[in-house]
Amino acid sequence: MLHHITLHLARSKEFPEGSAQHGYEITAPLNEEGRLDQEEWMRHRAQCRVRRFWENEADRQGVLVHRPGGAGGATWMIDYDQNRFGDEEAGYRLNQHRFVQGEYVTIQDEDEKPYTFQVVAVRPVGQAVAANGG
């Protein structure tokens, strides 16, 4: 089943309180455990979209892709331009992490700098958004 997932930047040296102005909105298939579902992704890959929002930068729109290689035999990535190599952001072992509110995931930017994000919201596609945007 497809879900809308919201990630906010977790606490770090640069952002001691974390940041709701830095993160991602991802539409992706999750299984019952809250893990990315590769089989469902194959059936719904056109709907697996990503929006990266970063304070003082324009939003970036991309797609969630699954590629062979990497830890565990495959890598989940965000691809902003499928006609250009090198603009991708790789998730760190996203196949093993649970996208459940309160959990943490790591994504490397295109310069391979890792950032940790907290899952702040997960809801099935089609469910109404709360008034506060979460």
Residue frames as a rotation matrix with the C-alpha (Angstrom) as fourth column:
MET 1
0.582 0.813 0.000 0.00
0.813 -0.582 0.000 0.00
0.000 0.000 -1.000 0.00
LEU 2
-0.184 -0.628 0.756 1.28
0.569 -0.695 -0.439 3.48
0.801 0.349 0.486 -0.87
HIS 3
0.455 0.232 -0.859 1.98
0.870 -0.322 0.374 5.87
-0.190 -0.918 -0.349 2.00
HIS 4
0.554 -0.341 0.759 2.90
-0.011 -0.915 -0.403 9.53
0.832 0.215 -0.511 2.38
ILE 5
0.417 -0.546 -0.727 5.98
0.907 0.307 0.290 9.74
0.065 -0.780 0.622 4.60
THR 6
0.787 -0.202 0.582 7.29
-0.129 -0.978 -0.165 12.98
0.603 0.055 -0.796 6.10
LEU 7
0.309 -0.793 -0.526 10.87
0.929 0.370 -0.012 13.20
0.204 -0.485 0.851 7.33
HIS 8
0.934 -0.125 0.333 12.38
-0.177 -0.975 0.132 16.12
0.309 -0.182 -0.934 9.28
LEU 9
0.056 -0.997 -0.046 16.05
-0.143 0.037 -0.989 16.70
0.988 0.062 -0.140 9.92
ALA 10
0.703 0.127 -0.700 17.05
0.590 0.445 0.674 15.14
0.397 -0.886 0.238 13.25
ARG 11
0.919 -0.388 -0.067 19.24
-0.230 -0.666 0.709 16.76
-0.320 -0.637 -0.702 15.88
SER 12
0.524 -0.829 0.195 22.86
0.781 0.377 -0.498 17.28
0.340 0.413 0.845 14.86
LYS 13
-0.334 -0.723 -0.605 25.79
0.837 -0.523 0.162 19.62
-0.433 -0.452 0.780 15.53
GLU 14
-0.916 -0.035 0.400 24.53
0.295 -0.735 0.611 21.95
0.272 0.678 0.683 12.83
PHE 15
-0.184 0.933 0.309 20.90
-0.463 -0.360 0.810 21.74
0.867 0.006 0.498 14.03
PRO 16
-0.939 -0.326 0.105 20.87
-0.235 0.389 -0.891 20.96
0.249 -0.861 -0.442 17.79
GLU 17
-0.437 0.859 0.265 17.06
-0.491 0.019 -0.871 20.99
-0.754 -0.511 0.413 17.89
GLY 18
-0.412 0.289 0.864 16.59
0.740 0.659 0.133 19.33
-0.531 0.694 -0.486 14.51
SER 19
-0.768 0.147 -0.623 14.63
-0.352 -0.910 0.220 21.19
-0.534 0.388 0.751 11.83
ALA 20
0.030 0.870 0.493 11.14
0.474 0.422 -0.773 20.95
-0.880 0.257 -0.399 10.38
GLN 21
0.626 0.146 -0.766 12.32
-0.472 -0.711 -0.521 23.25
-0.621 0.688 -0.377 7.57
HIS 22
-0.338 -0.760 -0.555 14.66
-0.941 0.280 0.189 20.57
0.011 0.586 -0.810 6.22
GLY 23
-0.336 0.213 0.917 13.33
-0.309 0.895 -0.321 17.24
-0.890 -0.392 -0.235 5.07
TYR 24
-0.961 0.037 -0.275 11.48
-0.240 0.385 0.891 15.09
0.139 0.922 -0.361 2.61
GLU 25
0.078 0.958 0.276 7.96
-0.707 0.248 -0.662 14.12
-0.703 -0.143 0.697 1.67
ILE 26
-0.862 -0.444 -0.243 7.98
-0.498 0.660 0.563 10.68
-0.090 0.606 -0.790 0.10
THR 27
0.419 0.908 0.023 5.24
-0.872 0.409 -0.267 8.60
-0.252 0.092 0.963 -1.48
ALA 28
-0.574 -0.691 -0.439 6.30
-0.738 0.669 -0.089 4.96
0.355 0.273 -0.894 -1.23
PRO 29
0.452 0.707 -0.543 4.88
-0.367 0.703 0.609 1.48
0.813 -0.076 0.578 -0.70
LEU 30
-0.488 -0.546 0.681 5.30
-0.853 0.133 -0.505 0.09
0.185 -0.827 -0.531 2.80
ASN 31
-0.397 0.333 -0.855 4.63
0.118 0.942 0.313 -3.42
0.910 0.023 -0.413 4.04
GLU 32
0.619 0.746 -0.247 2.82
0.291 0.075 0.954 -4.26
0.730 -0.662 -0.171 7.31
GLU 33
0.330 -0.594 -0.733 6.05
0.938 0.119 0.326 -3.69
-0.107 -0.795 0.597 9.27
GLY 34
0.848 0.035 -0.529 6.58
0.055 -0.998 0.022 -0.22
-0.527 -0.048 -0.849 7.79
ARG 35
-0.244 -0.966 0.081 9.46
0.133 0.050 0.990 -1.24
-0.961 0.253 0.116 5.51
LEU 36
-0.176 0.104 -0.979 9.80
-0.890 -0.442 0.113 -0.30
-0.421 0.891 0.170 1.86
ASP 37
0.263 0.416 0.870 8.10
0.015 0.900 -0.435 -2.93
-0.965 0.128 0.230 -0.30
GLN 38
-0.662 -0.672 -0.331 10.08
-0.319 -0.148 0.936 -3.65
-0.678 0.726 -0.116 -3.47
GLU 39
-0.717 0.430 0.548 7.34
0.669 0.646 0.368 -5.69
-0.196 0.630 -0.751 -5.17
GLU 40
0.395 0.884 -0.251 4.75
0.780 -0.467 -0.417 -2.96
-0.486 -0.031 -0.873 -4.63
TRP 41
0.025 -0.479 -0.877 7.27
-0.192 -0.864 0.466 -0.36
-0.981 0.157 -0.113 -5.78
MET 42
-0.880 -0.389 0.272 7.66
0.147 0.322 0.935 -2.27
-0.451 0.863 -0.226 -9.07
ARG 43
-0.288 0.869 0.403 3.90
0.958 0.265 0.114 -2.09
-0.008 0.418 -0.908 -9.61
HIS 44
0.735 0.659 -0.157 3.54
0.674 -0.736 0.063 1.57
-0.074 -0.152 -0.986 -8.55
ARG 45
-0.206 -0.952 -0.228 6.90
0.915 -0.270 0.301 3.16
-0.348 -0.146 0.926 -9.34
ALA 46
-0.376 0.103 0.921 5.28
0.596 -0.735 0.325 6.02
0.710 0.671 0.214 -11.30
GLN 47
0.647 0.694 0.315 3.54
0.155 -0.524 0.838 7.16
0.746 -0.493 -0.447 -8.08
CYS 48
0.546 -0.517 -0.659 6.69
0.829 0.218 0.515 6.89
-0.122 -0.828 0.548 -5.91
ARG 49
0.411 -0.271 0.871 7.56
0.332 -0.845 -0.420 10.58
0.849 0.461 -0.257 -5.81
VAL 50
0.041 -0.490 -0.871 9.81
0.992 -0.085 0.094 12.61
-0.120 -0.868 0.482 -3.51
ARG 51
0.658 0.037 0.752 9.87
0.178 -0.978 -0.107 16.28
0.732 0.205 -0.650 -2.58
ARG 52
-0.150 -0.761 -0.631 12.99
0.971 0.005 -0.237 17.57
0.184 -0.648 0.739 -0.83
PHE 53
0.753 0.357 0.553 12.41
0.244 -0.932 0.269 20.79
0.611 -0.068 -0.789 1.08
TRP 54
-0.043 -0.865 -0.501 15.38
0.996 -0.001 -0.084 22.70
0.072 -0.502 0.862 2.44
GLU 55
0.637 0.332 -0.696 15.20
0.516 -0.854 0.064 26.14
-0.573 -0.400 -0.715 4.02
ASN 56
0.302 -0.443 -0.844 16.42
-0.415 -0.859 0.302 28.92
-0.859 0.259 -0.442 1.71
GLU 57
-0.876 -0.482 -0.015 16.55
-0.225 0.380 0.897 26.55
-0.427 0.789 -0.441 -1.28
ALA 58
-0.168 0.812 -0.559 14.02
-0.970 -0.034 0.242 25.74
0.178 0.583 0.793 -3.96
ASP 59
0.362 0.371 0.855 12.15
-0.513 0.845 -0.150 22.47
-0.778 -0.385 0.496 -3.46
ARG 60
-0.657 -0.533 -0.533 13.50
-0.751 0.400 0.525 19.54
-0.066 0.746 -0.663 -5.46
GLN 61
0.498 0.849 0.175 11.16
-0.764 0.525 -0.375 17.00
-0.411 0.053 0.910 -7.03
GLY 62
-0.567 -0.724 -0.393 12.33
-0.820 0.538 0.193 13.48
0.072 0.432 -0.899 -7.71
VAL 63
0.526 0.684 -0.506 11.41
-0.624 0.714 0.316 9.83
0.578 0.150 0.802 -7.81
LEU 64
0.234 -0.386 0.892 12.16
-0.754 0.507 0.417 6.92
-0.614 -0.771 -0.172 -5.50
VAL 65
0.455 -0.157 -0.876 14.24
-0.710 0.530 -0.464 4.31
0.537 0.833 0.130 -7.32
HIS 66
0.662 -0.248 0.708 15.53
-0.354 0.729 0.586 0.87
-0.661 -0.638 0.394 -6.41
ARG 67
0.509 -0.581 -0.635 18.87
-0.766 0.031 -0.642 -0.16
0.393 0.813 -0.430 -7.92
PRO 68
0.871 -0.264 -0.413 20.94
0.331 0.938 0.100 -3.33
0.362 -0.224 0.905 -7.69
GLY 69
-0.125 -0.992 0.034 24.13
0.434 -0.086 -0.897 -3.25
0.892 -0.097 0.441 -5.64
GLY 70
-0.150 -0.009 0.989 24.95
-0.671 -0.733 -0.108 -1.74
0.726 -0.680 0.104 -2.28
ALA 71
-0.846 -0.158 0.509 24.36
-0.523 0.430 -0.736 -3.09
-0.103 -0.889 -0.447 1.22
GLY 72
-0.258 0.776 0.576 21.95
-0.216 0.535 -0.817 -6.01
-0.942 -0.335 0.030 1.20
GLY 73
-0.521 -0.043 0.853 22.14
0.679 0.584 0.444 -6.34
-0.517 0.811 -0.275 -2.61
ALA 74
0.045 0.569 0.821 20.14
0.868 -0.429 0.250 -3.22
0.495 0.702 -0.513 -3.47
THR 75
-0.824 -0.324 -0.465 20.01
0.505 -0.792 -0.343 0.51
-0.258 -0.517 0.816 -2.84
TRP 76
0.396 0.911 0.116 17.01
0.913 -0.378 -0.150 2.81
-0.092 0.165 -0.982 -2.52
MET 77
-0.728 -0.675 -0.123 17.77
0.635 -0.730 0.250 6.22
-0.259 0.104 0.960 -3.98
ILE 78
0.462 0.746 -0.479 16.12
0.358 -0.651 -0.669 9.52
-0.811 0.138 -0.568 -4.77
ASP 79
-0.505 -0.578 0.641 16.71
0.813 -0.071 0.578 10.52
-0.289 0.813 0.506 -8.39
TYR 80
-0.057 0.449 -0.892 16.03
0.149 -0.880 -0.452 14.13
-0.987 -0.158 -0.016 -9.32
ASP 81
0.314 0.119 -0.942 16.76
-0.874 -0.352 -0.335 13.81
-0.371 0.929 -0.007 -13.05
GLN 82
0.541 -0.030 0.840 16.65
0.007 0.999 0.031 10.35
-0.841 -0.011 0.541 -14.54
ASN 83
0.931 -0.227 0.286 18.43
0.304 0.048 -0.952 11.62
0.202 0.973 0.114 -17.67
ARG 84
0.351 -0.833 0.428 21.46
-0.555 -0.553 -0.622 12.79
0.755 -0.020 -0.656 -15.68
PHE 85
0.436 -0.308 -0.846 23.85
0.624 0.781 0.038 10.72
0.649 -0.544 0.532 -13.59
GLY 86
-0.552 -0.824 -0.129 25.19
0.607 -0.291 -0.740 12.11
0.572 -0.487 0.661 -10.33
ASP 87
-0.524 0.412 0.745 22.22
-0.533 -0.841 0.090 14.00
0.664 -0.351 0.661 -8.88
GLU 88
0.274 0.664 -0.696 20.96
0.112 0.696 0.709 11.01
0.955 -0.272 0.116 -6.87
GLU 89
-0.210 -0.265 0.941 20.73
-0.927 -0.253 -0.278 10.83
0.312 -0.931 -0.192 -3.09
ALA 90
-0.311 0.005 -0.950 21.22
-0.047 0.999 0.020 7.39
0.949 0.051 -0.311 -1.58
GLY 91
0.621 0.523 0.584 19.43
-0.673 -0.027 0.740 6.11
0.403 -0.852 0.335 1.47
TYR 92
-0.547 -0.826 0.134 21.52
-0.759 0.423 -0.495 4.28
0.353 -0.372 -0.858 4.05
ARG 93
-0.983 0.108 -0.148 20.12
0.140 0.963 -0.231 0.74
0.118 -0.248 -0.962 4.35
LEU 94
-0.553 0.831 0.062 16.58
-0.831 -0.546 -0.107 1.98
-0.055 -0.111 0.992 3.72
ASN 95
-0.110 0.506 -0.856 15.53
-0.422 0.755 0.501 -1.59
0.900 0.417 0.130 2.93
GLN 96
-0.499 -0.164 -0.851 16.14
0.565 0.683 -0.464 -2.45
0.657 -0.712 -0.248 6.61
HIS 97
-0.998 0.048 -0.037 14.62
-0.005 -0.674 -0.739 0.60
-0.060 -0.737 0.673 8.28
ARG 98
-0.258 0.965 -0.043 11.03
0.964 0.254 -0.080 0.97
-0.066 -0.062 -0.996 9.38
PHE 99
-0.808 0.141 0.572 9.13
0.054 -0.949 0.310 4.06
0.587 0.282 0.759 8.27
VAL 100
0.199 0.775 -0.600 7.19
0.837 0.184 0.516 4.41
0.510 -0.605 -0.612 11.50
GLN 101
0.626 0.092 0.774 6.66
-0.121 -0.969 0.213 7.67
0.770 -0.228 -0.596 13.36
GLY 102
0.852 -0.360 0.381 9.60
-0.462 -0.173 0.870 8.33
-0.247 -0.917 -0.314 15.70
GLU 103
0.597 -0.660 0.456 12.10
0.630 0.737 0.243 6.12
-0.497 0.142 0.856 13.82
TYR 104
0.339 -0.598 -0.726 15.24
-0.462 -0.778 0.426 7.49
-0.820 0.191 -0.540 12.14
VAL 105
0.718 -0.205 0.665 16.68
0.641 0.568 -0.516 7.08
-0.272 0.797 0.540 8.63
THR 106
-0.023 -0.802 -0.597 19.82
0.033 -0.597 0.802 8.40
-0.999 -0.001 0.040 6.96
ILE 107
0.814 0.211 0.542 20.01
0.551 0.016 -0.834 9.88
-0.185 0.977 -0.103 3.48
GLN 108
-0.267 -0.942 -0.205 23.19
0.636 -0.332 0.697 11.07
-0.725 0.056 0.687 1.76
ASP 109
0.567 0.409 -0.715 22.93
-0.225 -0.758 -0.612 14.23
-0.793 0.508 -0.338 -0.31
GLU 110
0.990 -0.127 0.068 24.39
0.104 0.304 -0.947 14.27
0.100 0.944 0.314 -3.82
ASP 111
0.297 -0.931 0.212 27.76
-0.721 -0.364 -0.590 15.24
0.626 0.022 -0.779 -2.30
GLU 112
0.103 -0.128 -0.987 27.55
0.246 0.964 -0.099 12.02
0.964 -0.233 0.130 -0.21
LYS 113
-0.821 -0.251 0.513 27.16
-0.397 -0.396 -0.828 13.93
0.411 -0.883 0.226 3.06
PRO 114
-0.480 0.667 -0.570 24.90
0.611 0.720 0.328 11.87
0.630 -0.191 -0.753 5.36
TYR 115
-0.640 0.417 0.646 21.98
-0.659 -0.730 -0.181 13.47
0.396 -0.541 0.742 7.19
THR 116
-0.870 0.406 -0.280 19.77
0.488 0.793 -0.364 11.74
0.074 -0.454 -0.888 9.74
PHE 117
-0.580 0.774 0.255 16.03
-0.551 -0.603 0.577 12.33
0.600 0.194 0.776 9.57
GLN 118
-0.852 0.427 0.302 13.20
-0.064 0.489 -0.870 11.45
-0.519 -0.761 -0.390 11.91
VAL 119
-0.665 0.737 0.121 9.98
0.456 0.272 0.847 10.00
0.591 0.619 -0.517 10.57
VAL 120
-0.953 0.301 -0.011 7.37
-0.194 -0.641 -0.743 12.51
-0.231 -0.706 0.669 11.77
ALA 121
0.008 1.000 -0.018 4.30
-0.712 -0.007 -0.702 11.30
-0.702 0.019 0.712 9.86
VAL 122
-0.990 -0.135 -0.036 3.16
-0.123 0.711 0.692 8.24
-0.068 0.690 -0.721 7.90
ARG 123
-0.171 0.982 0.079 -0.31
-0.411 0.002 -0.912 7.98
-0.895 -0.188 0.403 6.42
PRO 124
-0.257 0.143 0.956 -1.90
0.701 0.708 0.082 5.89
-0.665 0.691 -0.282 3.67
VAL 125
-0.999 -0.046 0.028 -2.30
0.051 -0.645 0.763 7.67
-0.017 0.763 0.646 0.34
GLY 126
-0.377 0.915 0.144 -5.77
0.297 -0.027 0.954 9.13
0.877 0.403 -0.262 0.16
GLN 127
0.098 0.372 -0.923 -6.03
0.993 0.022 0.115 9.88
0.063 -0.928 -0.368 3.88
ALA 128
0.778 0.285 0.560 -6.82
0.302 -0.951 0.064 13.50
0.551 0.119 -0.826 4.66
VAL 129
-0.382 -0.923 0.038 -3.99
0.542 -0.257 -0.800 15.73
0.749 -0.285 0.599 5.88
ALA 130
0.152 0.371 -0.916 -4.40
0.973 -0.221 0.072 17.25
-0.176 -0.902 -0.395 9.34
ALA 131
0.927 0.326 0.185 -4.78
0.354 -0.924 -0.147 21.04
0.123 0.202 -0.972 9.58
ASN 132
0.642 -0.742 -0.193 -1.19
-0.318 -0.487 0.814 21.40
-0.698 -0.460 -0.548 10.81
GLY 133
0.435 -0.443 -0.784 0.16
-0.885 -0.053 -0.462 19.81
0.163 0.895 -0.416 7.62
GLY 134
-0.657 -0.729 0.190 1.25
-0.753 0.647 -0.121 16.58
-0.035 -0.223 -0.974 9.30
